[in-house]
Amino acid sequence: MKNFITFLIFNLLLISSAFASGGIGGGGIANIPQGQDREKYHLGKAVYNQDLTLEKQPNVKLIEQEERLEYLQGSLPNTEKRRVNLPDFAGKLTEEQITALEYFVQVRFNVKLPEKKKE
């Protein structure tokens, strides 16, 4: 009888450990790019998190930036829309910064933005 109980306990432990998941799954963030894209990603992240001091930029197309930033704002998840207001950055970003911000949003939130027309 003692051997039977030992055998039963051993099998229960073996079976229950076979069905263990090994970790908690869930919605992790996208993989951070490597190489040149890594710099662009981190610049966009700094702009998004307002880690940079943004000042009015001369020679910037304000209307165009507002449109791009409003589109980006609309593509964010609802929780992020409440946290950050991207159209507030209009007129304060260089072309490099706004491009990096668009890239960051694409990678971080898995958003597909329309391709820009080459002139």
C-alpha positions in Angstrom: 0.0 0.0 0.0 2.9 2.4 0.8 4.4 1.7 -2.6 1.1 2.4 -4.3 0.7 5.8 -2.6 4.4 6.7 -3.4 3.8 5.7 -7.0 0.5 7.8 -7.2 2.2 10.9 -5.7 5.2 10.5 -8.0 2.9 10.3 -11.1 0.8 13.3 -10.0 3.9 15.4 -9.6 5.2 14.2 -13.0 2.0 14.9 -14.8 1.4 18.3 -13.1 4.9 19.5 -14.0 4.5 18.4 -17.6 1.6 20.9 -18.0 3.3 23.9 -16.4 3.7 26.8 -18.7 7.1 27.9 -17.7 6.3 31.6 -17.6 3.8 34.2 -17.9 2.8 35.1 -21.5 1.4 38.4 -22.5 1.7 41.4 -24.6 5.3 42.3 -24.5 6.7 45.3 -26.4 8.1 45.0 -29.9 11.7 44.1 -30.4 14.0 47.1 -30.4 15.7 47.4 -33.8 19.4 47.1 -34.2 21.9 49.1 -36.2 21.0 52.5 -37.7 17.3 52.0 -36.9 18.2 51.7 -33.2 19.3 55.4 -33.1 16.1 56.5 -34.9 14.0 54.4 -32.5 15.6 55.9 -29.4 15.3 59.5 -30.7 11.6 58.8 -31.4 11.2 57.4 -27.9 12.9 60.5 -26.4 10.5 62.8 -28.3 7.5 60.6 -27.4 8.4 60.5 -23.7 9.2 64.3 -23.7 12.8 63.6 -22.6 14.0 66.3 -25.0 13.5 70.0 -24.6 11.5 71.1 -27.7 11.7 74.7 -28.9 10.0 76.4 -31.8 11.7 75.5 -35.0 12.1 78.1 -37.7 11.3 77.2 -41.3 8.9 74.4 -40.3 5.7 73.6 -42.1 3.3 73.9 -39.2 0.2 72.7 -40.9 2.0 69.6 -42.3 3.4 68.7 -38.9 0.0 69.1 -37.2 -1.6 66.8 -39.7 1.2 64.2 -39.3 1.0 64.4 -35.5 -2.8 64.2 -35.4 -2.7 61.1 -37.6 -0.1 59.6 -35.3 -2.2 60.5 -32.2 -5.2 58.7 -33.8 -3.2 55.6 -34.4 -2.2 55.2 -30.7 -3.9 52.8 -28.4 -6.6 54.5 -26.2 -4.5 54.3 -23.0 -1.7 56.1 -24.8 -4.0 58.7 -26.3 -4.9 59.9 -22.8 -1.2 59.9 -21.7 0.4 61.9 -24.5 -0.9 64.7 -26.9 1.3 64.5 -30.0 -0.3 67.5 -31.8 1.2 69.7 -29.0 4.6 69.1 -30.6 3.6 70.8 -33.9 6.1 73.4 -34.9 8.7 72.2 -32.3 10.1 69.2 -34.2 12.8 69.0 -36.8 12.1 66.7 -39.8 14.5 64.1 -38.3 12.6 64.2 -35.0 9.2 63.8 -36.5 10.4 60.9 -38.7 12.0 59.2 -35.7 8.7 59.7 -33.7 6.7 58.1 -36.5 9.2 55.2 -36.6 9.0 54.8 -32.8 5.2 54.6 -32.9 5.2 52.1 -35.7 7.6 49.8 -33.9 6.4 50.2 -30.3 2.7 50.1 -31.0 2.8 47.9 -34.1 1.1 50.5 -36.2 1.2 50.6 -40.0 1.5 54.2 -41.3 0.9 55.0 -45.0 4.0 55.3 -47.2 5.1 58.8 -48.0 5.1 59.9 -51.6 8.6 60.6 -53.0 8.7 63.9 -54.9 
